[in-house]
Amino acid sequence: MSLPVVALVGRPNVGKSHLFNRIIGEATAIVSEEAGTTRDRHFGKADWAGHHFWLVDTGGLIEDSSVLMDTEIRKQVMQAIDEADLLLLVVDAKVGIHPSDARLVDLLRHSRKPFLIVANKVDIPESTDYYEFYRLGAGDVYPVSAQNGKNSGDLLDALVQKIPESPVDDSDAVRIAVIGRPNVGKSSFVNRLLGEERLVVHDEAGTTRDSIDAPMRYKERDLVFVDTAGLRRQSKIDEGVEFYASLRTRRAIDSSDVCILMIDATEGLQNQDLKIATMAWDAGRGLIFVLNKWDLYPDKTDKSAEKIRKEMVEKAPYIGFVPFLFTSAKTGMRVNKVLDMALAVQEQRTRRISTSQVNEALQEIIARLQPPQAAGREVKLNYATQVEISPPTFAFFGNHPELIPENYIRFIHNQLREKWGFTGSPVRILMRRKSGTAAP
């Protein structure tokens, strides 16, 4: 369900960010020869040999420093250690053992978390003496070069053996993540649903730091509500706890079936709300918009709700496929309606359409509008089938899939929705070459 977390730790300028970029596969962390470049944390999804995990880059740890920035970095590193399932202690093979390396080994042993020693900057293994790091007494040392990638595969092989497997949820429980910016009423909303004060509620923004699972039974179905910390704009995530709260929110989205995006109705849809919604939609999760604090909405009329909905759809067309609910966690207005809505969205997200029905729909689509023809080439769509659920994914096979324009794919998408709905769920469309058709 939730992916394991691997954190890179070490003193400054040992190449943690280089290694982060090497494993992630893209230059997302700032890399510089200047010590202490990484002050904020970076994280991203990585995968190796079918194993997926979150990788976290941390700032360089300086022991016994009274400098404010070093103190803050130390707090963040300690948070990383607490959060991680596996730690990679990165050391500099060109410099050799540093007193801080030994102290970090002691720190990691005390944490009781599994860790690996990674000797970085071993660009030429035959001419670099990294064996002295065995004196740290922490088991095998993995020599790598983050700069050129040498031996990084061996390190990743060892890494995936150490991280826990993502647990497989073989129950039929529907996992519902309550997401949104801080202080929009997520905890109050879940408390109202559960009928008890299970979650801490406070007027101060950002009270909830962890993702909290709260199970309940409704209409013979098991539901698990995940109340998450609010996601701020990235530039506002200055404290370590805020950074890891945002990581846990992303993990909660990934491990959920349906996401309830809580929006403060008195403030309307903010850019950060839209980013969070898009994150859940792109992850293939079911989505419901809940506008909370509707009791406080000023100058409300019977047309206010529809006006707000239209304004939100103008910002992102996919919002037109998302159900809306206008509630008040404080008064309980319409709160319980979200339960039926969540079950309905999950049913739509896991809906499977037979191949014969999909092909009938394809013929209707072609009869209504033929695929645009390319100069000198006849473009045909021959057949289609649903290849996945959660979210519904359809593959369309033809002779020149690369020539099907984006606007025609959108037309197909809209026709499928008109026929089968899929309300609250993304629908993905794949264009594939028909077997036996030569590539261009």
N, C-alpha and C positions, 0 to 999 in steps of 0.2 A: 504494500500500500504506500507508505511513506518511504522515500528513498533514503539510504544511509548517507551520512555526512563525513567527508574526509577533510581535515584541516591541515594546512601547511604552517609549520611554526619554525622559528629559528631566530638567530640574532640578525642584525641588519646586514644587508649587502651580500647574502650568501646565494642569492638567485631564486628566491621563492617565487617572485612574480614571473620570472622567465619560465620556471617549471610549471607554474599555473597555466600560462599561455600555451606551453607545449602540450599539456594534457588536455586542456579544453579544446585546443585546435584553432584558436583565434586570439588575436592580440587585444584582450579586453582589459588586462591589468597594465598600469603604467610601469614601464621598465626604465630604470636609469642607473647609472653607475654611482650616483649620489646615495649615500646611506640614508635609510629612513624614508625613501620615496613613498612607500605604501603606508599611508596613515589610516585611511579608511579601509574597510574590508571589501573584498570583491568575492562574488561567488557565481558559479555557473554549473550547468549540468554537464557531466562527462559520462562516457560509456566506454567499456572495454570488454571485448569477448562476450557481449550480450549482457554484461552487468552495468547497471546505471547507478550513478551516485552524484551527490552534490559535492563540489570541490570548493573550499574556502581558502582564500589567500589572506594572510594576516600581516600586520606590521612587524618590523624587526624588534625583538625583545631585548631591552638593555637593562641589565640588573643594577640595582642600587642607585638608580638615577633619580634625582629630585626634580629634574626638568619636567614641567607640567605635561608636555606632549608625550614624553617617555612614560610618564605615569599613566596617562590615558591609554596609550598603546598596550601597556601591560594589562590593564583592566580588560581590554578587548581580547587580548590573547587568552587570558584566563577564561573569558566567556567562550572563546572558541574551543578550548580544551573541554570545558563542561558540556558543550553542545555536540561535540564530534563523536562518531562511532570508531574512527581510526585517525591517528595523528601521524604525519610525516615530519620528522625532525630533519630539516635540511641543514647540512654543514658544508663548509667550503674546503674542498680537497686541496686547493692550491695553497691555502693558508695553513692547513693542518688543525689539530685539536686546539681549540680556544677554551680558556677557563669557563666561559659562559656555556659552551657546549655540554660540559660535564654537569653544570648546575641545571641545565634544561633537562638532561636525562633524569636527574633526581626528581625534578618537578613532574615529569611525565610518569615516572614510576609511582610517585605519590598519588597521581590522579587515578591510577588503576585502569587507565584506558590503554588498549593495544596501540603500539607505535612501531614505526620502522625508521631506521637511520638511513638517510639518503645523502650520499657524498656527491655533491654537485661540482661542476666544472672539471669533470674527468673527460676532457676532450679527446685525449689519447691515453687509453687505459694502460698501455705498456710503459708509458713514461710518467705516470702520475701515481704517487704513493698514497693510496687511500686506506691501506691496511691498518694504519695506526688508529683508526677510529674503532677498531675492534677492542682497543683498550678501554673503551667506555663501558664494556661489559653489557651491551644491550642487544646482543645477538648479531645476526648477519648485517652487513653493510652493503647497500645497493649503490654502486657507482653509476652515475648518469652524467650526461651533458645536456642541460636544458637548452644550450645554445644550438647544438646540432642534432639533438634527439638521440644520441648514442645511448644504448641500453635502456631507453625509457620503456620499451616493451617488457623487458624483464622486471622492471619495477612495477609496472601495471599488473603483470601476471601475479606478483606477490601481493599486491594491494587487493585485488579482487578475491584472493583466498582469505583475506583477513576481515573484510567487511561482511556484515550480516546480510543474508538474503532478504530482499523486500518480502514481508509476509504476504502470502496469498489469502485474500479474503474470499473464502468459499461459502460464506453465508449469503442470504438474500437481503441482508440489511442494506438500506439506502443511506449512504453517507452524504450529509448535507453540510457544506462549509458556509458559515455566515461570515462574509467578507465585507470590507469597506474601509473607508478612512477612519481615523480615531474619533471617538466621541460622537458617533452617529446613532448610538443606542443598541449596538449589537448584543451586548450582555443582557441588557434590560429586555430585549426582544426574546432571547432564548429563555430567560427566567420566566417570562410571561407564558411562553409555550409550555414549559415544563411544570408550571404551577408551583414552583418553589424557588427559593433564593440559592440556587446551586453555584452561581457565578458571581464574583465580586463586581459590584456596580458602584461607580464613584463619578462625581462631576468632573474630576480631573481627567483631561484627555490622556489616553494611552494607559489606562489602568491595567488592561489585560496584556500581559507580556507573552504568555504561552498559548498554544492552541490546546483547547480543553475539550475532550470528548464527553458528550452527555447523551446517553441512550434513552429511548422511549419507545413505547408500543402504540401503534395507531392503526386501526382497521386491519388487525391481524398482520401488520407489517412491522418489522423492526426498523426503527430510524435511529441514526446516530448523528446528533448535531455537534458540529465543531465550531466553537466560538473562538475566533482568531483575533490576534492583535491587529490594530489598524495599520494600513499601509500608507505611509506618508510619501511625499515626493522624495526621490532619491537624494536630492541636495539637502533635504531637511533631516536625513537620517544621520545624525552626528554622534549619537551615543552607541556604544556597543550593544546595549540591550535592544535599542531600536533596530539596529541592523539585523540582529538575530530574530527579532520579532517578524521582520519582513521576510526573512528566509523561511521561518516556520509557516507564515501565511502562504507562501508559494508551495511549500510542501503540503499544506492542507488542501490547496486547490488540486494538486496532482493526485492526492489520495481520495478525493471526493467523487461523488456521482453528480450531484447537483450543487450549484453555488447560489446562495442568496446574497445579492449585492444590496447592502443597506445604504440608503442615500438620505441625507437630511433634507426633507421636503422644503424646509424654510430657506435652504441655500441653493437648491436645484442641483443639476448635474454639473460637477466640477471636472476639470481635465483629469485629475487623479482618479475620480470615479470611473471615467471612461477608460483609462489605462488598466485599471483593475478588472473591469468588465471584459475588455479585450483579451487580457491575460487568461481569464477563465474560458472565454469562447474559443480562443486559439488552442487551448489545451483540450478541447473537445468535451467540456463539461456542460451539463445542463445549466441554464441560467434563468433566474427570476430577479426582477427589480422590485425591491420593497422600499417605497418612500415612506420613511418613518417621520414621526412628529407632525403628521397630517392635521392633528388637532390644533397645531400652532400656526398653520399656514395662513398668511394674512389675506384678507379680502377674497375669501374662497366663494366660488359660485359652483353651480352644477356643471359648468363647462371647464373648470380649472384643471381637472385630471386629464381630460383629453387634450387640452392645450399644452400641458407639460409633456405629455407623451409625444405629440407631434414635434415639439421643439427638440426632444431628445433624439428622435428618429432622424431628424435633419443633420445631427452631428455624426451619426454612424448608421447607415441603412440597416445593418443586421439587427439593430435594436427593434426594428419592426416585427421581428420574429420572436421577441422575448415578452413573456407575460408580465404585467404590472400589478402591483398591489399597493394600495394607499392605506397606511396603518398608523396606529399610535401604540407604542409599547407601554406608555404610561397609563392609558385608559383601557387598553386591551382591544381597541377597535380593529376588527377584521384580522387580528393576529392569527387566530386559529385557521383561517382560510389558507394560510401558506402550506399547511400540511397536505391538504388535497391537491394543491397546486404542485407541490414538490413531487408527489406520487404520479401525477399526470405527466409532468415533464420527464420523469424517469422512464415512464412507460413509452413516451415518444422517442426518447433517446435510445432505448433498447428494442425498438420496433423492427421487425424483419419483414420485408416484402418479398413474396415469391418471385422467382426469375420470370415466370410467365407473365405476372402482373407488371414487372418492370419493363419487359419487352413490349407489352401492349401500350404502356405509357410512352415508350420510345417511338412507336409507330404514330401515336397521336401527336407527339412533339414534332416529328418530321412532317406530318401532314399539315400541321399548323405553320411551320416555318422550317424550310430546308437549311442544312448547314451551308454557310457561305462558300462559294466555289472559288478555288484559286486559279490564277491564270494558267491555262493549259493542263490543269489537273482536276479530275473529278473527285470530290471529297464525299465519302460515304460514312455513315454510322450504321453498322450491321446488327449489333445486338448489345445488350447491357444486362448487368446483374448486380445485386447488392453483395458486396464482399465483406462487409464488417457492420457491427453495431457499436454503439457507445463510442463515438457517434455514428449514425447511419452513413455508410460510405458506399458509393455506387461507382462501378467501373463501366465505361462505355468503350466499345471496341469498334475500330474503323480502319480504313486503309491509310489515312494520313492524319493521325491524332495531333501531330505537331502543327497542322494547319487550321485547327479549330480555334477561332478567336475567343478571347476572354468574354466578350459580350454575349456570344452564343452559349458559352458555358453558364453564364449567369441566367440566360433565358431557360436553359434546361433546369437549373437549380430552382428557379421560381415556379416552373411547371410542376416539378416534383412536390414542392411545398403546397401548391394549389390543390394537388390531388390527394396528398397524404398528411399534410400539416407539419408534423415534426416540430410543434410549437415548443419553444424554449431550448431546442437542441440545435447545434451546428449540423449542417449536412455537407459532406465532402464528396466531390466529384473528381474521378480520375479518368483521364483519357489514355487509352491503351491501343497498341497496334494489334490488329486482327492477326491471328496465327496464320502463317503462310504468306503474309503480305510483306513485300520487300521494303526495307527502309530506304529513305530518299538518299 
